[in-house]
């Protein structure tokens, strides 16, 4: 085969490779833009509709009974990996804990398991209560 055909084949493969890579990067950018911020402030979370968001509290039951957001769901962090199948991967989730540390861990667990719309509440219930937002006690 003549050398110019080899050169022509190489050019075609380079051009096809360029367009393939460009399209993959566009998909990656779109996916990144669809994701939520890693954290939301208490004020941002307080403005979310419980009809559109799952408020997931990952504290222990003893912490939960001392005060929680009325429409929140309790799944302690230690049980989350095993119980995440109970959650809908398409639901927007805000994860809540006492101070914000466990909720960040829970957020990362859910993201690793394929949940795309997950954020955590910065400052946790400590900040929620400090801002005099409503809580309920008991089960």
N, CA, C and O atoms as CSV, one atom per row, in Angstrom:
chain,resi,resn,atom,element,x,y,z
A,1,UNK,N,N,0.843,-1.166,0.000
A,1,UNK,CA,C,0.000,0.000,0.000
A,1,UNK,C,C,0.894,1.236,0.000
A,1,UNK,O,O,1.900,1.289,0.706
A,2,UNK,N,N,0.513,2.225,-0.799
A,2,UNK,CA,C,1.336,3.439,-0.862
A,2,UNK,C,C,1.296,4.214,0.460
A,2,UNK,O,O,0.330,4.128,1.219
A,3,UNK,N,N,2.335,4.948,0.707
A,3,UNK,CA,C,2.491,5.713,1.946
A,3,UNK,C,C,1.385,6.752,2.114
A,3,UNK,O,O,0.922,6.976,3.232
A,4,UNK,N,N,0.955,7.387,1.033
A,4,UNK,CA,C,-0.073,8.424,1.159
A,4,UNK,C,C,-1.390,7.837,1.676
A,4,UNK,O,O,-2.130,8.539,2.366
A,5,UNK,N,N,-1.711,6.567,1.365
A,5,UNK,CA,C,-2.917,5.947,1.903
A,5,UNK,C,C,-2.802,5.743,3.410
A,5,UNK,O,O,-3.771,5.947,4.141
A,6,UNK,N,N,-1.621,5.342,3.876
A,6,UNK,CA,C,-1.398,5.188,5.308
A,6,UNK,C,C,-1.549,6.535,6.012
A,6,UNK,O,O,-2.120,6.610,7.100
A,7,UNK,N,N,-1.050,7.567,5.407
A,7,UNK,CA,C,-1.157,8.912,5.981
A,7,UNK,C,C,-2.629,9.344,6.012
A,7,UNK,O,O,-3.087,9.920,6.999
A,8,UNK,N,N,-3.367,9.063,4.930
A,8,UNK,CA,C,-4.776,9.414,4.861
A,8,UNK,C,C,-5.574,8.652,5.941
A,8,UNK,O,O,-6.441,9.232,6.594
A,9,UNK,N,N,-5.283,7.379,6.120
A,9,UNK,CA,C,-5.953,6.590,7.150
A,9,UNK,C,C,-5.647,7.150,8.535
A,9,UNK,O,O,-6.544,7.245,9.373
A,10,UNK,N,N,-4.401,7.519,8.785
A,10,UNK,CA,C,-4.008,8.091,10.076
A,10,UNK,C,C,-4.743,9.399,10.339
A,10,UNK,O,O,-5.175,9.655,11.463
A,11,UNK,N,N,-4.887,10.230,9.306
A,11,UNK,CA,C,-5.586,11.506,9.457
A,11,UNK,C,C,-7.059,11.266,9.786
A,11,UNK,O,O,-7.614,11.930,10.662
A,12,UNK,N,N,-7.694,10.325,9.092
A,12,UNK,CA,C,-9.100,10.008,9.354
A,12,UNK,C,C,-9.281,9.549,10.797
A,12,UNK,O,O,-10.204,9.999,11.475
A,13,UNK,N,N,-8.403,8.648,11.279
A,13,UNK,CA,C,-8.503,8.187,12.659
A,13,UNK,C,C,-8.295,9.325,13.658
A,13,UNK,O,O,-8.973,9.369,14.685
A,14,UNK,N,N,-7.390,10.226,13.383
A,14,UNK,CA,C,-7.158,11.369,14.281
A,14,UNK,C,C,-8.388,12.269,14.350
A,14,UNK,O,O,-8.782,12.710,15.430
A,15,UNK,N,N,-8.990,12.540,13.197
A,15,UNK,CA,C,-10.173,13.394,13.164
A,15,UNK,C,C,-11.333,12.720,13.905
A,15,UNK,O,O,-12.018,13.360,14.702
A,16,UNK,N,N,-11.552,11.430,13.640
A,16,UNK,CA,C,-12.616,10.712,14.341
A,16,UNK,C,C,-12.355,10.682,15.844
A,16,UNK,O,O,-13.279,10.872,16.635
A,17,UNK,N,N,-11.119,10.449,16.240
A,17,UNK,CA,C,-10.758,10.449,17.661
A,17,UNK,C,C,-11.019,11.798,18.304
A,17,UNK,O,O,-11.527,11.867,19.423
A,18,UNK,N,N,-10.677,12.869,17.606
A,18,UNK,CA,C,-10.909,14.212,18.124
A,18,UNK,C,C,-12.394,14.436,18.411
A,18,UNK,O,O,-12.751,14.903,19.492
A,19,UNK,N,N,-13.266,14.104,17.445
A,19,UNK,CA,C,-14.696,14.317,17.632
A,19,UNK,C,C,-15.265,13.408,18.724
A,19,UNK,O,O,-16.153,13.823,19.468
A,20,UNK,N,N,-14.774,12.200,18.827
A,20,UNK,CA,C,-15.220,11.298,19.869
A,20,UNK,C,C,-14.867,11.849,21.248
A,20,UNK,O,O,-15.713,11.868,22.142
A,21,UNK,N,N,-13.652,12.286,21.423
A,21,UNK,CA,C,-13.213,12.851,22.704
A,21,UNK,C,C,-13.985,14.120,23.026
A,21,UNK,O,O,-14.389,14.318,24.171
A,22,UNK,N,N,-14.193,14.969,22.053
A,22,UNK,CA,C,-14.938,16.208,22.270
A,22,UNK,C,C,-16.359,15.920,22.732
A,22,UNK,O,O,-16.856,16.579,23.645
A,23,UNK,N,N,-17.015,14.951,22.120
A,23,UNK,CA,C,-18.379,14.598,22.532
A,23,UNK,C,C,-18.407,14.021,23.935
A,23,UNK,O,O,-19.321,14.324,24.702
A,24,UNK,N,N,-17.429,13.196,24.290
A,24,UNK,CA,C,-17.375,12.639,25.639
A,24,UNK,C,C,-17.187,13.738,26.672
A,24,UNK,O,O,-17.811,13.698,27.733
A,25,UNK,N,N,-16.343,14.713,26.385
A,25,UNK,CA,C,-16.126,15.814,27.320
A,25,UNK,C,C,-17.391,16.654,27.477
A,25,UNK,O,O,-17.675,17.124,28.579
A,26,UNK,N,N,-18.155,16.854,26.408
A,26,UNK,CA,C,-19.407,17.605,26.502
A,26,UNK,C,C,-20.393,16.881,27.418
A,26,UNK,O,O,-21.073,17.512,28.227
A,27,UNK,N,N,-20.466,15.543,27.287
A,27,UNK,CA,C,-21.340,14.770,28.171
A,27,UNK,C,C,-20.896,14.894,29.615
A,27,UNK,O,O,-21.730,15.012,30.512
A,28,UNK,N,N,-19.587,14.870,29.853
A,28,UNK,CA,C,-19.042,14.989,31.207
A,28,UNK,C,C,-19.368,16.348,31.804
A,28,UNK,O,O,-19.711,16.441,32.982
A,29,UNK,N,N,-19.265,17.396,31.010
A,29,UNK,CA,C,-19.581,18.750,31.483
A,29,UNK,C,C,-21.063,18.848,31.828
A,29,UNK,O,O,-21.418,19.421,32.858
A,30,UNK,N,N,-21.929,18.300,30.985
A,30,UNK,CA,C,-23.367,18.348,31.247
A,30,UNK,C,C,-23.699,17.590,32.525
A,30,UNK,O,O,-24.503,18.062,33.329
A,31,UNK,N,N,-23.095,16.425,32.725
A,31,UNK,CA,C,-23.341,15.646,33.934
A,31,UNK,C,C,-22.888,16.419,35.155
A,31,UNK,O,O,-23.592,16.433,36.164
A,32,UNK,N,N,-21.735,17.061,35.093
A,32,UNK,CA,C,-21.214,17.825,36.225
A,32,UNK,C,C,-22.141,18.990,36.564
A,32,UNK,O,O,-22.372,19.278,37.738
A,33,UNK,N,N,-22.669,19.657,35.546
A,33,UNK,CA,C,-23.535,20.807,35.784
A,33,UNK,C,C,-24.883,20.385,36.363
A,33,UNK,O,O,-25.532,21.177,37.046
A,34,UNK,N,N,-25.317,19.144,36.101
A,34,UNK,CA,C,-26.589,18.664,36.624
A,34,UNK,C,C,-26.501,18.322,38.105
A,34,UNK,O,O,-27.530,18.223,38.772
A,35,UNK,N,N,-25.310,18.143,38.625
A,35,UNK,CA,C,-25.147,17.755,40.030
A,35,UNK,C,C,-25.390,18.942,40.943
A,35,UNK,O,O,-25.217,20.100,40.562
A,36,UNK,N,N,-25.795,18.618,42.153
A,36,UNK,CA,C,-26.037,19.640,43.160
A,36,UNK,C,C,-24.727,20.071,43.795
A,36,UNK,O,O,-23.715,19.378,43.698
A,37,UNK,N,N,-24.760,21.218,44.443
A,37,UNK,CA,C,-23.612,21.649,45.237
A,37,UNK,C,C,-23.397,20.623,46.344
A,37,UNK,O,O,-24.349,19.983,46.789
A,38,UNK,N,N,-22.163,20.463,46.787
A,38,UNK,CA,C,-21.852,19.484,47.829
A,38,UNK,C,C,-22.603,19.789,49.121
A,38,UNK,O,O,-23.039,18.876,49.821
A,39,UNK,N,N,-22.752,21.076,49.434
A,39,UNK,CA,C,-23.447,21.481,50.657
A,39,UNK,C,C,-24.420,22.608,50.364
A,39,UNK,O,O,-24.246,23.387,49.427
A,40,UNK,N,N,-25.447,22.669,51.195
A,40,UNK,CA,C,-26.390,23.786,51.178
A,40,UNK,C,C,-26.426,24.379,52.578
A,40,UNK,O,O,-26.246,23.668,53.567
A,41,UNK,N,N,-26.655,25.661,52.655
A,41,UNK,CA,C,-26.789,26.304,53.960
A,41,UNK,C,C,-28.128,25.919,54.577
A,41,UNK,O,O,-29.026,25.437,53.888
A,42,UNK,N,N,-28.248,26.135,55.876
A,42,UNK,CA,C,-29.507,25.857,56.574
A,42,UNK,C,C,-30.636,26.678,55.961
A,42,UNK,O,O,-31.746,26.171,55.797
A,43,UNK,N,N,-30.375,27.919,55.626
A,43,UNK,CA,C,-31.425,28.753,55.020
A,43,UNK,C,C,-31.880,28.200,53.677
A,43,UNK,O,O,-33.071,28.212,53.364
A,44,UNK,N,N,-30.929,27.715,52.885
A,44,UNK,CA,C,-31.303,27.114,51.601
A,44,UNK,C,C,-32.141,25.858,51.822
A,44,UNK,O,O,-33.147,25.650,51.143
A,45,UNK,N,N,-31.727,25.026,52.768
A,45,UNK,CA,C,-32.464,23.793,53.052
A,45,UNK,C,C,-33.852,24.114,53.585
A,45,UNK,O,O,-34.822,23.450,53.218
A,46,UNK,N,N,-33.962,25.120,54.444
A,46,UNK,CA,C,-35.261,25.493,55.010
A,46,UNK,C,C,-36.244,25.936,53.930
A,46,UNK,O,O,-37.457,25.857,54.126
A,47,UNK,N,N,-35.737,26.394,52.806
A,47,UNK,CA,C,-36.618,26.851,51.730
A,47,UNK,C,C,-37.018,25.722,50.770
A,47,UNK,O,O,-37.819,25.946,49.862
A,48,UNK,N,N,-36.479,24.525,50.955
A,48,UNK,CA,C,-36.793,23.407,50.069
A,48,UNK,C,C,-38.158,22.818,50.412
A,48,UNK,O,O,-38.566,22.794,51.574
A,49,UNK,N,N,-38.844,22.352,49.400
A,49,UNK,CA,C,-40.163,21.739,49.599
A,49,UNK,C,C,-40.019,20.257,49.938
A,49,UNK,O,O,-39.359,19.516,49.209
A,50,UNK,N,N,-40.635,19.818,51.044
A,50,UNK,CA,C,-40.594,18.395,51.369
A,50,UNK,C,C,-41.322,17.524,50.337
A,50,UNK,O,O,-41.146,16.306,50.316
A,51,UNK,N,N,-42.132,18.145,49.490
A,51,UNK,CA,C,-42.791,17.406,48.410
A,51,UNK,C,C,-41.819,17.083,47.273
A,51,UNK,O,O,-42.044,16.157,46.494
A,52,UNK,N,N,-40.740,17.857,47.192
A,52,UNK,CA,C,-39.784,17.686,46.098
A,52,UNK,C,C,-38.443,17.133,46.554
A,52,UNK,O,O,-37.627,16.728,45.726
A,53,UNK,N,N,-38.204,17.112,47.855
A,53,UNK,CA,C,-36.921,16.686,48.403
A,53,UNK,C,C,-37.129,15.655,49.502
A,53,UNK,O,O,-38.125,15.692,50.225
A,54,UNK,N,N,-36.181,14.738,49.619
A,54,UNK,CA,C,-36.135,13.839,50.763
A,54,UNK,C,C,-35.133,14.426,51.749
A,54,UNK,O,O,-33.969,14.641,51.409
A,55,UNK,N,N,-35.587,14.680,52.960
A,55,UNK,CA,C,-34.729,15.166,54.031
A,55,UNK,C,C,-34.277,13.926,54.799
A,55,UNK,O,O,-35.053,13.340,55.554
A,56,UNK,N,N,-33.028,13.532,54.605
A,56,UNK,CA,C,-32.513,12.288,55.171
A,56,UNK,C,C,-31.627,12.590,56.369
A,56,UNK,O,O,-30.537,13.145,56.223
A,57,UNK,N,N,-32.097,12.225,57.549
A,57,UNK,CA,C,-31.360,12.446,58.799
A,57,UNK,C,C,-30.548,11.187,59.082
A,57,UNK,O,O,-31.107,10.094,59.164
A,58,UNK,N,N,-29.227,11.334,59.232
A,58,UNK,CA,C,-28.352,10.170,59.420
A,58,UNK,C,C,-27.807,10.081,60.850
A,58,UNK,O,O,-26.822,9.386,61.100
A,59,UNK,N,N,-28.450,10.786,61.782
A,59,UNK,CA,C,-28.036,10.701,63.185
A,59,UNK,C,C,-28.535,9.404,63.803
A,59,UNK,O,O,-29.259,8.640,63.165
A,60,UNK,N,N,-28.151,9.164,65.026
A,60,UNK,CA,C,-28.601,7.983,65.770
A,60,UNK,C,C,-30.003,8.244,66.327
A,60,UNK,O,O,-30.394,9.398,66.505
A,61,UNK,N,N,-30.761,7.176,66.601
A,61,UNK,CA,C,-32.134,7.347,67.103
A,61,UNK,C,C,-32.222,8.209,68.361
A,61,UNK,O,O,-33.190,8.951,68.527
A,62,UNK,N,N,-31.228,8.126,69.251
A,62,UNK,CA,C,-31.259,8.946,70.473
A,62,UNK,C,C,-31.171,10.437,70.134
A,62,UNK,O,O,-31.796,11.265,70.796
A,63,UNK,N,N,-30.403,10.771,69.112
A,63,UNK,CA,C,-30.304,12.173,68.680
A,63,UNK,C,C,-31.607,12.609,68.016
A,63,UNK,O,O,-32.079,13.727,68.223
A,64,UNK,N,N,-32.172,11.722,67.227
A,64,UNK,CA,C,-33.412,11.985,66.495
A,64,UNK,C,C,-34.542,12.370,67.441
A,64,UNK,O,O,-35.237,13.357,67.201
A,65,UNK,N,N,-34.737,11.598,68.523
A,65,UNK,CA,C,-35.857,11.859,69.421
A,65,UNK,C,C,-35.697,13.178,70.175
A,65,UNK,O,O,-36.684,13.757,70.628
A,66,UNK,N,N,-34.471,13.649,70.310
A,66,UNK,CA,C,-34.272,14.918,71.018
A,66,UNK,C,C,-34.632,16.131,70.161
A,66,UNK,O,O,-34.738,17.241,70.682
A,67,UNK,N,N,-34.820,15.937,68.866
A,67,UNK,CA,C,-35.247,17.023,67.989
A,67,UNK,C,C,-34.845,16.772,66.555
A,67,UNK,O,O,-33.672,16.541,66.262
A,68,UNK,N,N,-35.822,16.817,65.655
A,68,UNK,CA,C,-35.549,16.605,64.228
A,68,UNK,C,C,-36.516,17.433,63.387
A,68,UNK,O,O,-37.512,17.957,63.887
A,69,UNK,N,N,-36.206,17.534,62.130
A,69,UNK,CA,C,-37.087,18.219,61.185
A,69,UNK,C,C,-38.305,17.322,60.963
A,69,UNK,O,O,-38.163,16.127,60.701
A,70,UNK,N,N,-39.477,17.893,61.069
A,70,UNK,CA,C,-40.720,17.120,61.076
A,70,UNK,C,C,-40.847,16.157,59.894
A,70,UNK,O,O,-41.279,15.018,60.075
A,71,UNK,N,N,-40.486,16.587,58.713
A,71,UNK,CA,C,-40.697,15.778,57.514
A,71,UNK,C,C,-39.459,14.966,57.121
A,71,UNK,O,O,-39.407,14.417,56.020
A,72,UNK,N,N,-38.478,14.887,57.999
A,72,UNK,CA,C,-37.265,14.125,57.713
A,72,UNK,C,C,-37.493,12.629,57.889
A,72,UNK,O,O,-38.424,12.194,58.565
A,73,UNK,N,N,-36.613,11.860,57.259
A,73,UNK,CA,C,-36.594,10.402,57.375
A,73,UNK,C,C,-35.296,10.011,58.057
A,73,UNK,O,O,-34.233,10.529,57.714
A,74,UNK,N,N,-35.370,9.110,59.010
A,74,UNK,CA,C,-34.186,8.673,59.759
A,74,UNK,C,C,-33.616,7.378,59.185
A,74,UNK,O,O,-34.300,6.356,59.133
A,75,UNK,N,N,-32.369,7.434,58.761
A,75,UNK,CA,C,-31.568,6.243,58.473
A,75,UNK,C,C,-30.183,6.539,59.034
A,75,UNK,O,O,-29.428,7.298,58.426
A,76,UNK,N,N,-29.829,5.955,60.188
A,76,UNK,CA,C,-28.518,6.247,60.771
A,76,UNK,C,C,-27.369,5.933,59.802
A,76,UNK,O,O,-27.448,5.000,59.002
A,77,UNK,N,N,-26.322,6.722,59.893
A,77,UNK,CA,C,-25.184,6.590,58.977
A,77,UNK,C,C,-24.668,5.154,58.909
A,77,UNK,O,O,-24.347,4.668,57.825
A,78,UNK,N,N,-24.584,4.477,60.037
A,78,UNK,CA,C,-24.070,3.112,60.061
A,78,UNK,C,C,-24.930,2.116,59.297
A,78,UNK,O,O,-24.461,1.031,58.956
A,79,UNK,N,N,-26.182,2.469,59.022
A,79,UNK,CA,C,-27.094,1.591,58.295
A,79,UNK,C,C,-27.289,2.012,56.840
A,79,UNK,O,O,-27.913,1.293,56.060
A,80,UNK,N,N,-26.756,3.170,56.480
A,80,UNK,CA,C,-27.073,3.760,55.186
A,80,UNK,C,C,-26.649,2.889,54.008
A,80,UNK,O,O,-27.434,2.696,53.079
A,81,UNK,N,N,-25.446,2.366,54.023
A,81,UNK,CA,C,-24.981,1.563,52.889
A,81,UNK,C,C,-25.894,0.364,52.650
A,81,UNK,O,O,-26.165,0.005,51.504
A,82,UNK,N,N,-26.369,-0.258,53.736
A,82,UNK,CA,C,-27.240,-1.430,53.609
A,82,UNK,C,C,-28.680,-1.054,53.257
A,82,UNK,O,O,-29.393,-1.844,52.639
A,83,UNK,N,N,-29.106,0.138,53.645
A,83,UNK,CA,C,-30.504,0.529,53.443
A,83,UNK,C,C,-30.716,1.490,52.284
A,83,UNK,O,O,-31.844,1.922,52.045
A,84,UNK,N,N,-29.666,1.832,51.567
A,84,UNK,CA,C,-29.814,2.810,50.480
A,84,UNK,C,C,-30.743,2.309,49.382
A,84,UNK,O,O,-31.285,3.115,48.624
A,85,UNK,N,N,-30.937,1.003,49.280
A,85,UNK,CA,C,-31.855,0.465,48.273
A,85,UNK,C,C,-33.302,0.880,48.557
A,85,UNK,O,O,-34.159,0.769,47.681
A,86,UNK,N,N,-33.576,1.356,49.774
A,86,UNK,CA,C,-34.913,1.839,50.127
A,86,UNK,C,C,-35.177,3.231,49.547
A,86,UNK,O,O,-36.308,3.716,49.566
A,87,UNK,N,N,-34.132,3.861,49.037
A,87,UNK,CA,C,-34.240,5.224,48.522
A,87,UNK,C,C,-34.289,5.214,46.998
A,87,UNK,O,O,-33.700,4.346,46.353
A,88,UNK,N,N,-34.987,6.175,46.439
A,88,UNK,CA,C,-35.088,6.324,44.986
A,88,UNK,C,C,-33.893,7.141,44.490
A,88,UNK,O,O,-33.659,8.256,44.956
A,89,UNK,N,N,-33.151,6.587,43.556
A,89,UNK,CA,C,-31.954,7.268,43.049
A,89,UNK,C,C,-32.274,8.543,42.269
A,89,UNK,O,O,-31.383,9.359,42.034
A,90,UNK,N,N,-33.519,8.724,41.871
A,90,UNK,CA,C,-33.910,9.924,41.127
A,90,UNK,C,C,-34.414,11.045,42.034
A,90,UNK,O,O,-34.616,12.170,41.577
A,91,UNK,N,N,-34.614,10.746,43.305
A,91,UNK,CA,C,-35.105,11.745,44.251
A,91,UNK,C,C,-33.979,12.683,44.653
A,91,UNK,O,O,-32.835,12.264,44.826
A,92,UNK,N,N,-34.317,13.956,44.797
A,92,UNK,CA,C,-33.338,14.918,45.317
A,92,UNK,C,C,-33.286,14.753,46.832
A,92,UNK,O,O,-34.310,14.779,47.515
A,93,UNK,N,N,-32.064,14.581,47.340
A,93,UNK,CA,C,-31.871,14.270,48.757
A,93,UNK,C,C,-30.978,15.314,49.399
A,93,UNK,O,O,-29.931,15.669,48.857
A,94,UNK,N,N,-31.400,15.807,50.570
A,94,UNK,CA,C,-30.534,16.628,51.402
A,94,UNK,C,C,-30.278,15.823,52.671
A,94,UNK,O,O,-31.211,15.413,53.362
A,95,UNK,N,N,-28.997,15.604,52.967
A,95,UNK,CA,C,-28.620,14.778,54.112
A,95,UNK,C,C,-28.324,15.682,55.304
A,95,UNK,O,O,-27.689,16.728,55.168
A,96,UNK,N,N,-28.800,15.257,56.479
A,96,UNK,CA,C,-28.737,16.069,57.693
A,96,UNK,C,C,-28.134,15.238,58.816
A,96,UNK,O,O,-28.407,14.044,58.938
A,97,UNK,N,N,-27.306,15.888,59.641
A,97,UNK,CA,C,-26.796,15.240,60.854
A,97,UNK,C,C,-26.737,16.293,61.961
A,97,UNK,O,O,-27.448,17.296,61.890
A,98,UNK,N,N,-25.919,16.087,62.964
A,98,UNK,CA,C,-25.836,17.033,64.079
A,98,UNK,C,C,-25.070,18.291,63.695
A,98,UNK,O,O,-25.533,19.407,63.932
A,99,UNK,N,N,-23.876,18.100,63.092
A,99,UNK,CA,C,-23.027,19.271,62.816
A,99,UNK,C,C,-22.602,19.414,61.360
A,99,UNK,O,O,-22.063,20.453,60.979
A,100,UNK,N,N,-22.828,18.412,60.554
A,100,UNK,CA,C,-22.465,18.478,59.137
A,100,UNK,C,C,-21.407,17.477,58.714
A,100,UNK,O,O,-21.190,17.285,57.518
A,101,UNK,N,N,-20.741,16.834,59.669
A,101,UNK,CA,C,-19.687,15.879,59.310
A,101,UNK,C,C,-20.247,14.561,58.789
A,101,UNK,O,O,-19.856,14.100,57.717
A,102,UNK,N,N,-21.153,13.961,59.535
A,102,UNK,CA,C,-21.730,12.676,59.105
A,102,UNK,C,C,-22.566,12.843,57.835
A,102,UNK,O,O,-22.607,11.944,56.996
A,103,UNK,N,N,-23.228,13.987,57.695
A,103,UNK,CA,C,-24.034,14.175,56.492
A,103,UNK,C,C,-23.148,14.237,55.252
A,103,UNK,O,O,-23.546,13.767,54.187
A,104,UNK,N,N,-21.960,14.808,55.377
A,104,UNK,CA,C,-21.018,14.816,54.241
A,104,UNK,C,C,-20.568,13.393,53.915
A,104,UNK,O,O,-20.444,13.037,52.743
A,105,UNK,N,N,-20.326,12.586,54.933
A,105,UNK,CA,C,-19.956,11.187,54.702
A,105,UNK,C,C,-21.105,10.436,54.026
A,105,UNK,O,O,-20.888,9.675,53.083
A,106,UNK,N,N,-22.313,10.652,54.509
A,106,UNK,CA,C,-23.486,9.984,53.935
A,106,UNK,C,C,-23.701,10.422,52.489
A,106,UNK,O,O,-24.011,9.600,51.627
A,107,UNK,N,N,-23.539,11.704,52.228
A,107,UNK,CA,C,-23.657,12.219,50.856
A,107,UNK,C,C,-22.689,11.483,49.941
A,107,UNK,O,O,-23.060,11.058,48.847
A,108,UNK,N,N,-21.450,11.335,50.391
A,108,UNK,CA,C,-20.438,10.674,49.574
A,108,UNK,C,C,-20.756,9.196,49.364
A,108,UNK,O,O,-20.510,8.659,48.285
A,109,UNK,N,N,-21.298,8.537,50.380
A,109,UNK,CA,C,-21.712,7.133,50.238
A,109,UNK,C,C,-22.786,7.023,49.156
A,109,UNK,O,O,-22.714,6.155,48.287
A,110,UNK,N,N,-23.779,7.905,49.216
A,110,UNK,CA,C,-24.865,7.852,48.231
A,110,UNK,C,C,-24.363,8.179,46.828
A,110,UNK,O,O,-24.765,7.532,45.861
A,111,UNK,N,N,-23.501,9.164,46.711
A,111,UNK,CA,C,-22.936,9.482,45.397
A,111,UNK,C,C,-22.158,8.294,44.849
A,111,UNK,O,O,-22.258,7.978,43.664
A,112,UNK,N,N,-21.389,7.640,45.701
A,112,UNK,CA,C,-20.601,6.480,45.284
A,112,UNK,C,C,-21.517,5.338,44.836
A,112,UNK,O,O,-21.144,4.541,43.976
A,113,UNK,N,N,-22.711,5.263,45.420
A,113,UNK,CA,C,-23.660,4.202,45.067
A,113,UNK,C,C,-24.539,4.570,43.865
A,113,UNK,O,O,-25.453,3.822,43.515
A,114,UNK,N,N,-24.271,5.704,43.241
A,114,UNK,CA,C,-24.974,6.054,42.013
A,114,UNK,C,C,-26.092,7.065,42.146
A,114,UNK,O,O,-26.760,7.373,41.160
A,115,UNK,N,N,-26.313,7.594,43.346
A,115,UNK,CA,C,-27.288,8.671,43.508
A,115,UNK,C,C,-26.663,9.934,42.936
A,115,UNK,O,O,-25.494,10.219,43.198
A,116,UNK,N,N,-27.426,10.695,42.159
A,116,UNK,CA,C,-26.863,11.876,41.508
A,116,UNK,C,C,-27.279,13.190,42.146
A,116,UNK,O,O,-26.568,14.187,42.023
A,117,UNK,N,N,-28.402,13.207,42.815
A,117,UNK,CA,C,-28.958,14.463,43.309
A,117,UNK,C,C,-28.909,14.481,44.829
A,117,UNK,O,O,-29.946,14.407,45.488
A,118,UNK,N,N,-27.716,14.580,45.379
A,118,UNK,CA,C,-27.520,14.516,46.828
A,118,UNK,C,C,-26.659,15.691,47.276
A,118,UNK,O,O,-25.645,16.012,46.655
A,119,UNK,N,N,-27.078,16.317,48.350
A,119,UNK,CA,C,-26.309,17.380,48.976
A,119,UNK,C,C,-26.401,17.192,50.485
A,119,UNK,O,O,-27.212,16.401,50.966
A,120,UNK,N,N,-25.581,17.909,51.225
A,120,UNK,CA,C,-25.673,17.841,52.685
A,120,UNK,C,C,-25.904,19.242,53.239
A,120,UNK,O,O,-25.590,20.245,52.597
A,121,UNK,N,N,-26.463,19.284,54.450
A,121,UNK,CA,C,-26.774,20.562,55.087
A,121,UNK,C,C,-25.595,20.985,55.957
A,121,UNK,O,O,-25.256,20.313,56.932
A,122,UNK,N,N,-24.984,22.090,55.599
A,122,UNK,CA,C,-23.853,22.633,56.359
A,122,UNK,C,C,-24.322,23.054,57.748
A,122,UNK,O,O,-25.349,23.719,57.890
A,123,UNK,N,N,-23.570,22.666,58.760
A,123,UNK,CA,C,-23.905,23.059,60.126
A,123,UNK,C,C,-24.863,22.122,60.831
A,123,UNK,O,O,-24.986,22.171,62.055
A,124,UNK,N,N,-25.546,21.268,60.080
A,124,UNK,CA,C,-26.429,20.265,60.650
A,124,UNK,C,C,-27.543,20.827,61.519
A,124,UNK,O,O,-27.906,21.999,61.422
A,125,UNK,N,N,-28.075,19.956,62.370
A,125,UNK,CA,C,-29.175,20.355,63.255
A,125,UNK,C,C,-28.739,21.411,64.263
A,125,UNK,O,O,-29.562,22.203,64.721
A,126,UNK,N,N,-27.461,21.433,64.612
A,126,UNK,CA,C,-26.979,22.491,65.511
A,126,UNK,C,C,-27.295,23.863,64.927
A,126,UNK,O,O,-27.791,24.744,65.630
A,127,UNK,N,N,-27.007,24.040,63.648
A,127,UNK,CA,C,-27.259,25.326,62.991
A,127,UNK,C,C,-28.753,25.542,62.773
A,127,UNK,O,O,-29.238,26.666,62.907
A,128,UNK,N,N,-29.484,24.489,62.441
A,128,UNK,CA,C,-30.941,24.580,62.250
A,128,UNK,C,C,-31.594,25.127,63.522
A,128,UNK,O,O,-32.416,26.042,63.468
A,129,UNK,N,N,-31.211,24.547,64.670
A,129,UNK,CA,C,-31.777,24.968,65.958
A,129,UNK,C,C,-31.302,26.376,66.311
A,129,UNK,O,O,-32.081,27.174,66.833
A,130,UNK,N,N,-30.034,26.690,66.034
A,130,UNK,CA,C,-29.500,28.028,66.316
A,130,UNK,C,C,-30.269,29.103,65.554
A,130,UNK,O,O,-30.352,30.245,66.005
A,131,UNK,N,N,-30.823,28.748,64.420
A,131,UNK,CA,C,-31.593,29.712,63.628
A,131,UNK,C,C,-33.088,29.672,63.973
A,131,UNK,O,O,-33.916,30.256,63.274
A,132,UNK,N,N,-33.410,28.974,65.060
A,132,UNK,CA,C,-34.790,28.893,65.562
A,132,UNK,C,C,-35.775,28.343,64.540
A,132,UNK,O,O,-36.931,28.762,64.497
A,133,UNK,N,N,-35.319,27.412,63.725
A,133,UNK,CA,C,-36.207,26.756,62.772
A,133,UNK,C,C,-36.956,25.629,63.481
A,133,UNK,O,O,-36.444,25.082,64.458
A,134,UNK,N,N,-38.142,25.272,63.023
A,134,UNK,CA,C,-38.989,24.328,63.770
A,134,UNK,C,C,-38.422,22.905,63.819
A,134,UNK,O,O,-37.858,22.404,62.845
A,135,UNK,N,N,-38.589,22.282,64.972
A,135,UNK,CA,C,-38.228,20.884,65.161
A,135,UNK,C,C,-39.344,20.195,65.925
A,135,UNK,O,O,-40.176,20.843,66.560
A,136,UNK,N,N,-39.347,18.876,65.853
A,136,UNK,CA,C,-40.261,18.077,66.658
A,136,UNK,C,C,-39.422,17.091,67.461
A,136,UNK,O,O,-38.314,16.738,67.058
A,137,UNK,N,N,-39.947,16.653,68.585
A,137,UNK,CA,C,-39.237,15.695,69.416
A,137,UNK,C,C,-39.991,14.379,69.449
A,137,UNK,O,O,-41.159,14.311,69.068
A,138,UNK,N,N,-39.323,13.348,69.901
A,138,UNK,CA,C,-39.939,12.032,69.979
A,138,UNK,C,C,-39.791,11.269,68.681
A,138,UNK,O,O,-39.084,11.678,67.760
A,139,UNK,N,N,-40.483,10.148,68.645
A,139,UNK,CA,C,-40.417,9.280,67.469
A,139,UNK,C,C,-41.065,9.971,66.305
A,139,UNK,O,O,-41.119,9.413,65.209
